Protein backbone atom coordinates (compact mmCIF):
# COMPACT_ATOMS: atom_id res chain seq x y z
CA UNK A 1 0.00 0.00 0.00
CA UNK A 2 1.29 3.44 -0.85
CA UNK A 3 1.42 5.51 2.30
CA UNK A 4 3.64 8.38 1.20
CA UNK A 5 4.57 9.83 -2.15
CA UNK A 6 6.94 12.63 -2.95
CA UNK A 7 6.91 15.16 -5.76
CA UNK A 8 5.32 13.96 -8.99
CA UNK A 9 5.64 10.24 -8.33
CA UNK A 10 1.95 9.31 -8.61
CA UNK A 11 1.43 11.54 -11.64
CA UNK A 12 3.73 9.27 -13.66
CA UNK A 13 1.23 6.45 -13.09
CA UNK A 14 -1.87 8.54 -13.88
CA UNK A 15 -2.96 9.46 -10.34
CA UNK A 16 -3.16 12.82 -8.64
CA UNK A 17 -0.61 13.41 -5.85
CA UNK A 18 -1.40 12.41 -2.27
CA UNK A 19 -3.91 9.65 -3.11
CA UNK A 20 -3.80 7.29 -0.14
CA UNK A 21 -4.50 3.59 0.19
CA UNK A 22 -3.35 2.58 -3.30
CA UNK A 23 -1.97 -0.90 -3.74
CA UNK A 24 0.87 -1.76 -6.08
CA UNK A 25 -1.63 -3.68 -8.25
CA UNK A 26 -3.80 -0.55 -8.57
CA UNK A 27 -0.78 1.57 -9.44
CA UNK A 28 0.32 -0.84 -12.18
CA UNK A 29 -3.25 -1.24 -13.44
CA UNK A 30 -3.77 2.52 -13.70
CA UNK A 31 -0.51 2.89 -15.60
CA UNK A 32 -1.40 0.00 -17.96
CA UNK A 33 -4.90 1.37 -18.60
CA UNK A 34 -3.43 4.77 -19.54
CA UNK A 35 -1.13 3.35 -22.21
CA UNK A 36 -2.13 2.99 -25.83
CA UNK A 37 -1.65 -0.50 -27.27
CA UNK A 38 1.45 0.45 -29.31
CA UNK A 39 3.19 1.90 -26.25
CA UNK A 40 2.19 -1.03 -24.08
CA UNK A 41 3.56 -3.47 -26.65
CA UNK A 42 6.84 -1.56 -26.87
CA UNK A 43 7.37 -1.23 -23.12
CA UNK A 44 5.49 -4.16 -21.60
CA UNK A 45 5.07 -4.66 -17.90
CA UNK A 46 8.66 -5.86 -17.41
CA UNK A 47 9.30 -2.92 -15.07
CA UNK A 48 6.47 -4.04 -12.73
CA UNK A 49 7.72 -7.63 -12.70
CA UNK A 50 11.24 -6.42 -11.95
CA UNK A 51 10.00 -4.09 -9.20
CA UNK A 52 8.21 -6.99 -7.48
CA UNK A 53 11.34 -9.14 -7.77
CA UNK A 54 13.42 -6.35 -6.24
CA UNK A 55 10.95 -5.98 -3.36
CA UNK A 56 11.36 -9.69 -2.61
CA UNK A 57 15.14 -9.41 -2.82
CA UNK A 58 15.08 -6.50 -0.38
CA UNK A 59 13.00 -8.60 2.04
CA UNK A 60 15.49 -11.44 1.82
CA UNK A 61 18.50 -9.09 2.03
CA UNK A 62 19.76 -10.33 -1.34
CA UNK A 63 21.71 -7.95 -3.64
CA UNK A 64 19.76 -6.30 -6.44
CA UNK A 65 19.74 -7.91 -9.89
CA UNK A 66 18.16 -5.27 -12.10
CA UNK A 67 17.28 -5.87 -15.73
CA UNK A 68 16.78 -2.12 -16.23
CA UNK A 69 13.19 -2.37 -17.43
CA UNK A 70 11.73 1.10 -18.03
CA UNK A 71 8.26 2.57 -18.06
CA UNK A 72 6.83 5.63 -19.79
CA UNK A 73 5.44 8.44 -17.66
CA UNK A 74 1.77 9.27 -18.13
CA UNK A 75 2.46 12.85 -17.09
CA UNK A 76 5.36 13.42 -19.49
CA UNK A 77 5.14 10.89 -22.37
CA UNK A 78 8.70 11.68 -23.46
CA UNK A 79 10.04 10.66 -20.04
CA UNK A 80 11.12 7.10 -19.33
CA UNK A 81 11.57 6.09 -15.72
CA UNK A 82 13.22 3.29 -13.82
CA UNK A 83 11.94 2.39 -10.31
CA UNK A 84 14.64 1.42 -7.79
CA UNK A 85 14.04 -0.14 -4.37
CA UNK A 86 16.46 1.78 -2.17
CA UNK A 87 15.63 0.36 1.27
CA UNK A 88 13.29 -1.82 3.30
CA UNK A 89 12.40 -1.47 6.98
CA UNK A 90 10.34 -3.61 9.33
CA UNK A 91 8.09 -1.33 11.36
CA UNK A 92 7.09 -1.82 15.03
CA UNK A 93 3.65 -3.13 14.00
CA UNK A 94 5.26 -5.84 11.83
CA UNK A 95 4.54 -4.15 8.52
CA UNK A 96 7.34 -3.62 6.01
CA UNK A 97 8.08 -0.27 4.44
CA UNK A 98 9.96 0.07 1.17
CA UNK A 99 11.47 3.19 -0.31
CA UNK A 100 11.12 3.15 -4.08
CA UNK A 101 12.82 5.93 -6.02
CA UNK A 102 12.09 6.64 -9.66
CA UNK A 103 14.91 7.77 -11.87
CA UNK A 104 14.42 9.43 -15.22
CA UNK A 105 16.47 7.81 -17.94
CA UNK A 106 18.32 10.49 -19.94
CA UNK A 107 19.35 10.31 -23.56
CA UNK A 108 18.55 7.70 -26.17
CA UNK A 109 16.30 4.85 -25.12
CA UNK A 110 17.14 1.18 -25.62
CA UNK A 111 15.86 -0.17 -28.94
CA UNK A 112 13.07 -2.21 -27.32
CA UNK A 113 11.61 0.78 -25.45
CA UNK A 114 11.97 3.12 -28.41
CA UNK A 115 10.05 0.78 -30.76
C-alpha positions, 0 to 999 in steps of 0.5 A, spaced: 500 500 500 502 506 498 502 511 504 507 516 502 509 519 495 513 525 494 513 530 488 510 527 482 511 520 483 503 518 482 502 523 476 507 518 472 502 512 473 496 517 472 494 518 479 493 525 482 498 526 488 497 524 495 492 519 493 492 514 499 490 507 500 493 505 493 496 498 492 501 496 487 496 492 483 492 498 482 498 503 481 500 498 475 493 497 473 492 505 472 498 505 468 497 500 464 490 502 462 493 509 460 497 506 455 495 505 448 496 499 445 502 500 441 506 503 447 504 497 451 507 493 446 513 496 446 514 497 453 510 491 456 510 490 464 517 488 465 518 494 469 512 491 474 515 484 474 522 487 476 520 491 481 516 486 485 522 481 484 526 487 487 521 488 493 522 480 494 530 481 494 530 487 499 525 482 504 530 477 503 536 481 504 539 479 497 543 484 492 539 487 487 539 484 480 536 489 475 534 488 468 533 495 467 526 495 465 523 502 463 516 505 463 513 511 460 510 516 464 503 518 463 504 525 465 510 526 461 510 521 455 517 523 453 520 521 459 522 514 461 523 512 468 526 506 472 523 504 479 529 502 484 528 499 491 532 503 495 531 500 502 526 496 506 524 497 513 520 492 518 516 497 522 514 496 530 507 493 527 510 488 523 509 491 517 514 492 512 516 499 508 519 500 502 522 506 499 522 506 491 525 511 487 524 513 480 529 515 476 528 518 469 532 515 464 536 520 460 538 520 452 537 515 447 532 509 449 534 502 448 531 499 442 526 495 445 523 501 449 523 506 443 520 501 438 
